Amino acid sequence: MQTELSARLGVEHAVFGFTPFPAVAAAISRAGGFGVLGAVRYGAGEELARDLDWMEEHADGKPYGLDVVMPAKKVEGVTEADIEAMIPEGHRAFVRDTLAKHGVPELAEGEASGWRITGWLEEVARGQLDVAFDYPVKLLANALGSPPADVVARAHDHGILVAALAGSARHALHHKEAGLDVIVAQGYEAGGHTGEIASMVLTPEVVRAVDPLPVLAAGGIGSGEQIAAGLALGAQGVWIGSLWLTTEEAELHSPVLIRKLLAAGSGDTVRSRALTGKPARQLRTEWTDAWEDPDGPGPLPMPLQGLLVAEAVSRIQKHEVEPLLGTPVGQIVGRMDEVRPVQAVFDDLTRGFERAIDRVIRIAKRA
């Protein structure tokens, strides 16, 4: 499963695996893919450096990348405290009432929320980059449009390719004009923030729009046959995220959530603004339903919503309140029915790819 892009990055298979867990990212790279560590859950300094140190020790010298979230336009002088002050009291009351309705316990006195969306703030993302540029990161991806021009230039100065996710050909063209190197065409089926165009339609549209830039197909991919389809549509690789959530190396630390993921079908997700303020595909829960209730206040825009619900999500996760407990995940969750090591998942992907290619060759020979 090698393409021009994967050869350029020095990986055996053109499978780019996005994950918030360093152990998963390292295992993907060791298996011959390209692990991409999501940085949004980190602060700006020591925590990210610690995990990048760990990656250096456990990726066996194989290449890996980093995914950050930062806006293309900088807003000067806005702090997290300023944003917190913009949250209406009515929304805070709605969160309190929803948690009380389900009997969600408080955090212990003095215990800080373990789930913060500070990574959405540009000042934090820039701090992450200050750390990351001290490591041999081979690809920098941005999940919130094109990075600022100075970030793109700085990455290029370090010999780092820059990628960004796109949910339409129009978005992809903006990335090309901004000087990016790789476009991730993320279809409607994907977990997390995603647009409204399905992968089968989106991928060839983006390939055509940004030619000759390499494109990665993303959204709903969880088999080798789907990887072959993505390459047949013109992509130079695939971007896979959800599939790794039920691997042994993933650090979910929640038997209840793992059980819900294994039991979920492809129709058990929803695009909801409940988590961050932007439409993000996730498990449908009573928490997402509450934010869709017309009698409720409705979600706030990003980043207000993420700051509003941060402590609530921490409480739900810590106490594993099953009706409310969810996670970003794509429609491929219907295929995620057992916990396996990353290497086993990779072996399954390569076997499926070989089956698909053999099938196409047989058809071509009969033509």
Secondary structure, 3 states (H helix, E strand, C coil): CCCHHHHHHCCCCCEEEEECCHHHHHHHHHCCCEEEEECCCCCCCHHHHHHHHHHHHHCCCCCEEEEECCCCCCCCCCCHHHHHCCCCHHHHHHHHHHHHHCCCCCCCCCCCCCCCCHHHCHHHHHHHHHHHCCCCCCEEEECCCCCCHHHHHHHHHCCCEEEEEECCHHHHHHHHHCCCCEEEEECCCCCEECCCCCHHHHHHHHHHHHCCCCEEEECCCCCHHHHHHHHHCCCCCEEECHHHHHECCCCCCCHHHHHHHHHCCCCCEEEECCCCCCCEEEECCHHHHHHHCCCCCCCCCCCHHHHHHHHHHHHHHHCCCCCCCCCECCHHHHHCCCCECHHHHHHHHHHHHHHHHHHHHHHHHHC
